[in-house]
Amino acid sequence: MEVRRTVPVKLDVADSDAALLHETISEFLWAANYVVDHAWQGEYKTTSKAQLQRETYDDVRAKTRLQANLVQNARNKAAAAVQSVVARWKQGDYAGKPHFSAPTLVYDKRCATFNDDHATLSTVAGRITARYVLPDGDRETPHSEFLFNDDYDVTGAELHYRDDEFHLHARTKADAEFETADDGNDGHNTVLGVDLGIENVAVTSTGTFWNGAELNHWHREFEKRRGSFQRCGTRAAHEPIQSVGRTETGRYDHFLHTVSKELVAEAVEHDCDVIAFENLTGIRDRMPNAKTFHVWASRRLCAYVEYKAEMVGISVEQVSPAYTSQRCSKCGFTHEDNRPASNEPDVFECLKCGYSPHADYNAAKNIGLKHLRSGQTSSGGGAPVNVRLNRGRLNVNGDYEPASDGQNGSPRESPTLNEANGSAVSELGRVVHSRLYHSTYLCFRASNGYDEIMDESLEQPA
């Protein structure tokens, strides 16, 4: 399979070359916005790259000093943005006309070269040389692992300017093969469902919780500090505000990287082939108490999990979030009153069967089940399927695999994150895999000896 990584590299750029890069970025953004303006004309928006190329290329070339490849990259950036807006419209979401203002510039191998210690970048006045500012070579870094690894090819990069510095986000690609155990169940997948939220950053269908209290506390504290500097209203407060922003982002990234590593480790521990998240499109509307920060954190976590999972041969999928919080993962009954209106966001109680798990855990199981149903049918060409969870795993051959000795059935929290709070949790939750008629499994944590799912839409005919 193909593995892709993006590696940020700080650049050392001479003052004269920096001025050329600023001019190039300015004209690149103008070109991208020009193409968006053209695509936005009329009742129907133009999303075809080929059509936009025919209708805007000559104008952009005549009005800018950009070389041909940079003009094409600006067109591609604009077309992708318009396509994203149209896709959101089709889903019934609001989205306005795109506009590019962040100082970025897209390079490919035709307008940049990437060497061991420097890159040459096209500008409006020829090429300039920018040297890499690298960390100590004695320790392992993403630069040594991907950028300077002969197994990875650099396919392009995006130049960013922030905090008075240029950073090159190099895109790398490699072909990788992953060995899978030959257990006689080729093609049979085990799915780990993951629910994302505010109080709990992530909850898995195996019953592991990553609490968001610490992350939310940091966010509140950083907001207070930033607000106090902004109220000063002086130029002297500008640098402290930027410093707070850098510290804040670094702390969030460290936390989210830790969670993503543990999520992937959870999937590996339970032999999962797929990690299933809810589709994040429109997540702000589904989480009324969420701030922009929470939406950003959820998206960033998914991105981190995706590339880490890819390295161990696990795929990451997204499913429709519809009714995952209202559906009972045990009996399948769906009703909004299964989530009673209260001040307790973790409360779930099925009106039909009385099943009352933690609401986020119930949603995580439903997310995993949605992935199973989305791609599985019985050998009868679409006949309903029976799903049953038990202590252990029942494979396609009917062989029962019991859970490991010493496991308990209580929800567990992340050991690594709890160690930071002085309360490490070392016991593993009991793992149960559901069996589908076509041998796809969902990874679960059992509650009282067994956990059963009966869904009328999945009932196997006698």
VEXDREN-2710 file (C-alpha; in Angstrom, 1 decimal):
% VEXDREN-2710
k/r/px/py/pz
1/MET/0.0/0.0/0.0
2/GLU/1.0/3.6/-0.4
3/VAL/2.2/5.6/2.6
4/ARG/2.2/9.4/2.6
5/ARG/3.8/11.7/5.2
6/THR/4.1/15.5/5.5
7/VAL/7.2/16.8/7.2
8/PRO/7.5/20.5/8.2
9/VAL/11.0/21.9/7.8
10/LYS/12.1/25.4/9.0
11/LEU/14.0/27.3/6.3
12/ASP/17.0/29.7/6.5
13/VAL/16.3/32.3/3.9
14/ALA/18.4/35.4/3.0
15/ASP/16.6/38.8/3.3
16/SER/16.6/39.4/-0.4
17/ASP/15.3/35.9/-1.1
18/ALA/12.6/36.4/1.6
19/ALA/11.4/39.5/-0.2
20/LEU/11.0/37.4/-3.4
21/LEU/9.1/34.7/-1.6
22/HIS/6.7/37.3/-0.1
23/GLU/6.1/38.7/-3.6
24/THR/5.5/35.2/-5.0
25/ILE/3.1/34.3/-2.2
26/SER/1.2/37.5/-2.8
27/GLU/0.8/36.8/-6.5
28/PHE/0.0/33.1/-5.9
29/LEU/-2.9/34.1/-3.6
30/TRP/-4.1/36.6/-6.1
31/ALA/-4.2/33.9/-8.8
32/ALA/-6.0/31.4/-6.6
33/ASN/-8.7/34.0/-5.7
34/TYR/-9.0/35.1/-9.3
35/VAL/-9.8/31.5/-10.3
36/VAL/-12.3/31.3/-7.4
37/ASP/-14.0/34.5/-8.6
38/HIS/-14.3/33.0/-12.1
39/ALA/-15.6/29.7/-10.9
40/TRP/-18.2/31.5/-8.8
41/GLN/-19.9/33.3/-11.7
42/GLY/-23.4/32.4/-12.7
43/GLU/-25.9/30.1/-11.1
44/TYR/-23.8/27.0/-11.3
45/LYS/-20.3/26.9/-9.9
46/THR/-17.4/25.6/-12.0
47/THR/-15.5/22.8/-10.4
48/SER/-13.8/21.3/-13.4
49/LYS/-10.0/21.8/-13.3
50/ALA/-9.8/21.4/-17.1
51/GLN/-12.5/24.0/-17.7
52/LEU/-10.9/26.5/-15.2
53/GLN/-7.5/25.9/-16.9
54/ARG/-8.9/26.8/-20.3
55/GLU/-10.8/29.8/-19.1
56/THR/-8.3/31.4/-16.6
57/TYR/-4.7/30.3/-17.5
58/ASP/-3.9/32.9/-20.1
59/ASP/-5.3/35.7/-17.9
60/VAL/-3.4/34.7/-14.8
61/ARG/-0.2/34.3/-16.8
62/ALA/-0.6/37.8/-18.3
63/LYS/-1.4/39.5/-15.0
64/THR/1.2/37.8/-12.8
65/ARG/4.9/36.9/-12.9
66/LEU/4.2/33.4/-11.8
67/GLN/5.8/30.6/-13.9
68/ALA/3.4/28.1/-15.5
69/ASN/3.5/25.4/-12.8
70/LEU/2.7/27.8/-10.0
71/VAL/-0.2/29.1/-12.1
72/GLN/-1.5/25.5/-12.4
73/ASN/-1.0/24.9/-8.6
74/ALA/-3.0/28.1/-7.8
75/ARG/-5.8/26.8/-10.1
76/ASN/-5.8/23.4/-8.4
77/LYS/-6.0/25.0/-5.0
78/ALA/-8.9/27.1/-6.1
79/ALA/-10.7/24.2/-7.8
80/ALA/-10.4/22.0/-4.7
81/ALA/-11.8/24.8/-2.5
82/VAL/-14.8/25.3/-4.8
83/GLN/-15.4/21.5/-5.0
84/SER/-15.4/21.3/-1.2
85/VAL/-18.0/24.1/-0.9
86/VAL/-20.3/22.3/-3.5
87/ALA/-19.9/19.0/-1.7
88/ARG/-21.1/20.7/1.6
89/TRP/-24.0/22.2/-0.2
90/LYS/-25.1/18.8/-1.4
91/GLN/-25.1/17.6/2.2
92/GLY/-27.3/20.5/3.2
93/ASP/-24.5/22.4/5.0
94/TYR/-23.8/26.1/4.8
95/ALA/-20.6/27.2/3.1
96/GLY/-19.6/30.5/1.6
97/LYS/-17.3/31.6/-1.2
98/PRO/-13.7/30.6/-0.5
99/HIS/-11.1/33.3/-0.1
100/PHE/-7.4/32.7/0.4
101/SER/-5.4/35.1/2.7
102/ALA/-3.1/32.8/4.7
103/PRO/0.5/33.2/3.4
104/THR/1.0/29.9/1.7
105/LEU/2.4/28.7/-1.6
106/VAL/2.1/25.3/-3.3
107/TYR/5.1/23.7/-4.9
108/ASP/5.5/20.5/-6.9
109/LYS/8.6/18.8/-8.3
110/ARG/8.5/20.9/-11.4
111/CYS/8.9/24.2/-9.6
112/ALA/11.1/23.1/-6.7
113/THR/14.0/20.7/-6.0
114/PHE/14.5/19.0/-2.6
115/ASN/18.1/18.1/-1.6
116/ASP/19.7/16.8/1.6
117/ASP/20.3/20.1/3.2
118/HIS/18.4/22.7/1.1
119/ALA/15.6/23.3/-1.4
120/THR/15.5/25.5/-4.5
121/LEU/12.2/27.3/-4.9
122/SER/10.7/29.1/-7.9
123/THR/9.8/32.8/-7.4
124/VAL/8.6/35.6/-9.5
125/ALA/12.3/36.4/-10.3
126/GLY/13.9/33.0/-10.8
127/ARG/14.9/30.4/-8.2
128/ILE/16.2/30.9/-4.7
129/THR/18.1/28.6/-2.4
130/ALA/16.7/28.0/1.1
131/ARG/18.7/25.9/3.6
132/TYR/17.0/23.5/6.1
133/VAL/17.2/24.3/9.8
134/LEU/17.3/20.8/11.3
135/PRO/17.4/19.4/14.8
136/ASP/20.3/17.5/16.3
137/GLY/21.2/14.7/13.9
138/ASP/21.9/12.3/16.7
139/ARG/18.2/11.7/17.5
140/GLU/15.4/10.2/15.5
141/THR/13.1/12.8/13.9
142/PRO/10.4/12.9/11.2
143/HIS/13.1/14.4/9.0
144/SER/15.4/11.4/9.3
145/GLU/12.5/8.9/9.2
146/PHE/10.7/10.3/6.1
147/LEU/12.4/13.3/4.4
148/PHE/15.9/11.8/4.2
149/ASN/14.8/8.1/3.9
150/ASP/15.6/6.6/0.6
151/ASP/12.4/4.7/0.7
152/TYR/10.4/7.9/0.6
153/ASP/10.1/10.2/-2.4
154/VAL/9.4/14.0/-2.0
155/THR/6.4/14.7/-4.2
156/GLY/5.9/18.4/-3.4
157/ALA/5.6/20.9/-0.6
158/GLU/3.6/23.8/0.7
159/LEU/5.4/26.9/1.9
160/HIS/4.0/28.6/5.0
161/TYR/5.0/31.9/6.5
162/ARG/4.2/32.4/10.2
163/ASP/5.8/34.1/13.2
164/ASP/8.3/35.8/10.9
165/GLU/9.6/32.4/9.6
166/PHE/9.3/30.3/6.5
167/HIS/8.4/26.6/6.9
168/LEU/8.3/24.1/4.1
169/HIS/5.8/21.3/4.6
170/ALA/7.3/18.6/2.4
171/ARG/5.0/15.8/1.2
172/THR/6.6/12.4/1.0
173/LYS/5.4/9.0/-0.4
174/ALA/6.5/5.4/-0.1
175/ASP/5.2/2.0/-1.0
176/ALA/4.9/-0.2/2.0
177/GLU/3.8/-3.8/2.6
178/PHE/2.4/-5.1/5.8
179/GLU/2.4/-8.6/7.0
180/THR/-0.9/-10.0/8.3
181/ALA/-1.3/-13.1/10.3
182/ASP/-2.6/-16.1/8.3
183/ASP/-5.3/-17.4/10.6
184/GLY/-7.6/-18.8/8.0
185/ASN/-9.9/-15.7/8.1
186/ASP/-8.5/-13.7/5.1
187/GLY/-10.7/-10.8/4.3
188/HIS/-12.5/-10.9/7.7
189/ASN/-12.2/-7.5/9.4
190/THR/-12.3/-6.4/13.0
191/VAL/-13.5/-2.9/13.6
192/LEU/-12.8/-0.5/16.4
193/GLY/-15.5/2.2/16.8
194/VAL/-14.4/5.6/18.2
195/ASP/-16.7/8.3/19.4
196/LEU/-15.3/11.9/19.7
197/GLY/-16.5/14.5/22.1
198/ILE/-15.9/17.4/24.5
199/GLU/-15.9/15.8/28.0
200/ASN/-14.2/12.8/26.6
201/VAL/-11.8/13.4/23.8
202/ALA/-12.3/9.8/22.5
203/VAL/-14.1/6.7/23.6
204/THR/-13.6/3.3/21.9
205/SER/-16.0/0.3/21.5
206/THR/-13.5/-1.6/23.7
207/GLY/-14.5/0.7/26.6
208/THR/-11.4/2.9/26.9
209/PHE/-12.0/6.6/27.7
210/TRP/-9.6/9.5/27.0
211/ASN/-10.8/12.2/29.3
212/GLY/-10.8/15.8/27.9
213/ALA/-10.8/17.7/31.3
214/GLU/-7.1/18.5/31.1
215/LEU/-7.3/19.6/27.4
216/ASN/-10.3/21.8/28.2
217/HIS/-8.5/23.3/31.2
218/TRP/-5.5/24.3/29.1
219/HIS/-7.8/25.9/26.6
220/ARG/-9.6/28.0/29.2
221/GLU/-6.2/29.1/30.7
222/PHE/-4.7/30.0/27.4
223/GLU/-7.8/32.0/26.5
224/LYS/-7.5/34.0/29.7
225/ARG/-3.8/34.7/29.1
226/ARG/-4.4/35.7/25.5
227/GLY/-7.4/37.9/26.5
228/SER/-5.3/39.8/29.1
229/PHE/-2.6/40.6/26.5
230/GLN/-5.2/41.7/23.9
231/ARG/-6.9/44.0/26.4
232/CYS/-3.5/45.9/26.7
233/GLY/-3.9/47.0/23.1
234/THR/-0.2/47.8/22.8
235/ARG/2.4/46.8/20.2
236/ALA/4.5/45.4/23.0
237/ALA/1.8/42.8/23.7
238/HIS/2.0/41.4/20.2
239/GLU/5.0/39.1/20.8
240/PRO/3.6/37.7/24.1
241/ILE/0.3/36.8/22.3
242/GLN/2.3/35.0/19.6
243/SER/4.3/33.2/22.2
244/VAL/1.2/32.1/24.0
245/GLY/-0.1/30.8/20.7
246/ARG/3.0/28.7/20.0
247/THR/3.0/27.2/23.5
248/GLU/-0.7/26.5/23.3
249/THR/-0.5/24.7/19.9
250/GLY/2.5/22.7/21.1
251/ARG/0.8/21.5/24.2
252/TYR/-2.4/20.5/22.3
253/ASP/-0.3/18.7/19.7
254/HIS/1.5/16.7/22.4
255/PHE/-1.7/15.7/24.0
256/LEU/-3.4/14.7/20.7
257/HIS/-0.3/12.8/19.6
258/THR/-0.4/10.8/22.8
259/VAL/-4.1/10.0/22.4
260/SER/-3.7/9.0/18.7
261/LYS/-0.8/6.7/19.6
262/GLU/-2.8/5.0/22.2
263/LEU/-5.9/4.7/19.9
264/VAL/-3.7/2.9/17.3
265/ALA/-2.1/0.7/20.0
266/GLU/-5.7/-0.2/21.2
267/ALA/-6.5/-1.3/17.6
268/VAL/-3.3/-3.3/17.3
269/GLU/-3.9/-4.9/20.7
270/HIS/-7.3/-6.2/19.6
271/ASP/-6.2/-7.2/16.1
272/CYS/-8.4/-4.6/14.5
273/ASP/-8.2/-4.0/10.7
274/VAL/-10.3/-0.8/10.7
275/ILE/-10.7/2.2/13.0
276/ALA/-14.1/3.8/12.4
277/PHE/-14.9/7.5/13.3
278/GLU/-18.1/9.5/12.6
279/ASN/-17.9/11.8/9.6
280/LEU/-16.7/15.1/11.0
281/THR/-18.6/17.2/8.4
282/GLY/-21.0/19.4/10.3
283/ILE/-19.7/18.3/13.7
284/ARG/-20.1/21.8/15.0
285/ASP/-23.9/21.6/14.5
286/ARG/-24.1/18.2/16.2
287/MET/-22.1/19.4/19.3
288/PRO/-23.9/22.6/20.4
289/ASN/-21.5/23.2/23.3
290/ALA/-18.5/22.7/21.1
291/LYS/-16.2/25.7/20.3
292/THR/-14.1/26.1/17.2
293/PHE/-11.2/24.7/19.3
294/HIS/-13.0/21.4/19.9
295/VAL/-13.8/20.9/16.2
296/TRP/-10.1/21.6/15.4
297/ALA/-9.0/19.1/18.0
298/SER/-11.3/16.4/16.7
299/ARG/-10.1/16.9/13.1
300/ARG/-6.5/17.0/14.2
301/LEU/-6.9/13.8/16.3
302/CYS/-8.4/12.0/13.3
303/ALA/-5.5/13.1/11.1
304/TYR/-3.0/11.9/13.6
305/VAL/-4.7/8.5/14.0
306/GLU/-5.0/8.1/10.2
307/TYR/-1.3/8.4/9.4
308/LYS/-0.2/6.4/12.5
309/ALA/-2.7/3.6/11.7
310/GLU/-1.5/3.5/8.1
311/MET/2.0/2.7/9.3
312/VAL/0.8/-0.6/10.8
313/GLY/-1.6/-1.5/8.0
314/ILE/-4.8/-0.4/9.7
315/SER/-7.3/1.6/7.6
316/VAL/-9.3/4.6/9.0
317/GLU/-12.9/5.0/7.8
318/GLN/-15.7/7.5/8.5
319/VAL/-19.4/6.7/8.8
320/SER/-22.6/8.8/8.9
321/PRO/-23.2/10.1/12.5
322/ALA/-26.9/10.0/12.1
323/TYR/-28.6/8.5/15.3
324/THR/-25.4/7.1/16.8
325/SER/-26.1/8.9/20.0
326/GLN/-29.9/8.0/20.1
327/ARG/-29.7/4.3/19.1
328/CYS/-29.4/1.5/21.6
329/SER/-26.4/-0.6/20.7
330/LYS/-28.0/-3.6/22.4
331/CYS/-31.5/-3.8/21.0
332/GLY/-31.4/-1.3/18.2
333/PHE/-34.2/0.8/19.4
334/THR/-33.7/4.5/18.3
335/HIS/-35.4/7.4/20.0
336/GLU/-34.3/10.9/21.0
337/ASP/-35.6/10.3/24.6
338/ASN/-33.0/7.5/25.0
339/ARG/-30.8/10.5/25.8
340/PRO/-32.9/12.3/28.5
341/ALA/-32.7/16.1/28.7
342/SER/-30.5/16.5/31.8
343/ASN/-27.3/18.1/32.9
344/GLU/-25.5/14.8/32.6
345/PRO/-24.1/14.4/29.1
346/ASP/-23.0/10.8/29.7
347/VAL/-26.5/9.5/30.5
348/PHE/-28.1/7.0/28.1
349/GLU/-31.0/4.7/28.9
350/CYS/-32.9/2.7/26.3
351/LEU/-36.7/3.2/26.7
352/LYS/-37.3/-0.3/25.3
353/CYS/-34.8/-2.7/26.9
354/GLY/-33.5/-0.5/29.8
355/TYR/-29.8/-0.8/28.6
356/SER/-27.9/2.0/30.3
357/PRO/-24.2/2.2/29.3
358/HIS/-22.2/5.4/29.2
359/ALA/-23.6/7.5/26.4
360/ASP/-20.2/7.9/24.7
361/TYR/-19.4/4.2/24.9
362/ASN/-22.9/3.4/23.4
363/ALA/-22.1/5.8/20.5
364/ALA/-18.7/4.2/19.9
365/LYS/-20.3/0.8/19.5
366/ASN/-22.9/2.2/17.1
367/ILE/-20.2/3.8/15.0
368/GLY/-18.5/0.5/14.7
369/LEU/-21.8/-1.2/13.9
370/LYS/-22.5/1.3/11.2
371/HIS/-19.3/0.5/9.5
372/LEU/-20.1/-3.2/9.6
373/ARG/-23.6/-2.7/8.1
374/SER/-22.3/-0.3/5.4
375/GLY/-20.1/-2.9/3.7
376/GLN/-21.5/-6.3/4.7
377/THR/-24.3/-8.5/3.4
378/SER/-25.0/-12.1/3.9
379/SER/-24.3/-14.9/1.3
380/GLY/-28.0/-14.7/0.4
381/GLY/-27.4/-11.4/-1.4
382/GLY/-28.6/-8.9/1.2
383/ALA/-30.5/-11.1/3.7
384/PRO/-30.6/-9.8/7.3
385/VAL/-27.8/-10.8/9.6
386/ASN/-27.7/-11.7/13.3
387/VAL/-25.0/-10.0/15.5
388/ARG/-24.1/-11.4/18.9
389/LEU/-21.4/-10.3/21.3
390/ASN/-19.9/-12.8/23.8
391/ARG/-16.8/-13.1/25.9
392/GLY/-14.2/-13.7/23.3
393/ARG/-14.4/-14.0/19.6
394/LEU/-16.4/-16.2/17.3
395/ASN/-14.8/-16.5/13.8
396/VAL/-16.2/-17.4/10.5
397/ASN/-15.5/-21.1/11.0
398/GLY/-17.5/-21.2/14.2
399/ASP/-14.4/-21.5/16.4
400/TYR/-14.7/-19.8/19.7
401/GLU/-11.7/-17.8/21.0
402/PRO/-12.1/-16.9/24.7
403/ALA/-10.8/-13.6/26.1
404/SER/-7.5/-13.5/28.0
405/ASP/-7.5/-14.5/31.6
406/GLY/-7.5/-11.7/34.2
407/GLN/-9.5/-9.2/32.2
408/ASN/-12.3/-7.4/33.8
409/GLY/-15.4/-5.8/32.4
410/SER/-15.2/-2.2/33.6
411/PRO/-14.5/0.8/31.4
412/ARG/-10.8/1.9/31.5
413/GLU/-9.0/5.2/31.0
414/SER/-5.8/5.8/29.1
415/PRO/-2.9/4.6/31.3
416/THR/-0.5/7.1/29.8
417/LEU/-2.7/10.1/30.3
418/ASN/-3.7/9.0/33.8
419/GLU/0.0/8.6/34.8
420/ALA/0.3/12.3/34.3
421/ASN/-2.4/12.8/36.8
422/GLY/-0.9/10.3/39.3
423/SER/-3.6/7.6/38.8
424/ALA/-2.3/5.1/36.3
425/VAL/-4.7/2.4/35.3
426/SER/-3.1/-0.8/34.2
427/GLU/-5.9/-3.4/34.0
428/LEU/-7.2/-4.2/30.6
429/GLY/-11.0/-4.1/29.9
430/ARG/-12.6/-7.3/28.7
431/VAL/-12.6/-7.5/24.9
432/VAL/-15.4/-9.1/22.9
433/HIS/-15.7/-9.3/19.1
434/SER/-19.0/-9.6/17.5
435/ARG/-19.6/-12.0/14.7
436/LEU/-21.3/-11.1/11.4
437/TYR/-22.8/-13.7/9.1
438/HIS/-20.1/-12.7/6.6
439/SER/-17.3/-12.7/9.3
440/THR/-16.6/-9.1/10.0
441/TYR/-16.0/-8.3/13.7
442/LEU/-16.6/-5.3/15.9
443/CYS/-14.3/-4.8/18.8
444/PHE/-16.2/-4.4/22.1
445/ARG/-15.8/-4.4/25.9
446/ALA/-18.2/-6.7/27.7
447/SER/-20.2/-5.4/30.7
448/ASN/-21.5/-8.4/32.6
449/GLY/-20.1/-11.6/31.2
450/TYR/-21.6/-11.0/27.8
451/ASP/-22.9/-8.1/25.7
452/GLU/-25.5/-8.8/23.1
453/ILE/-26.7/-6.8/20.2
454/MET/-30.0/-7.7/18.6
455/ASP/-31.1/-5.5/15.7
456/GLU/-34.3/-6.2/13.7
457/SER/-32.6/-5.0/10.5
458/LEU/-29.7/-7.5/11.1
459/GLU/-31.8/-10.5/12.2
460/GLN/-30.6/-13.7/10.4
461/PRO/-33.5/-15.8/9.0
462/ALA/-34.1/-19.2/10.6
END
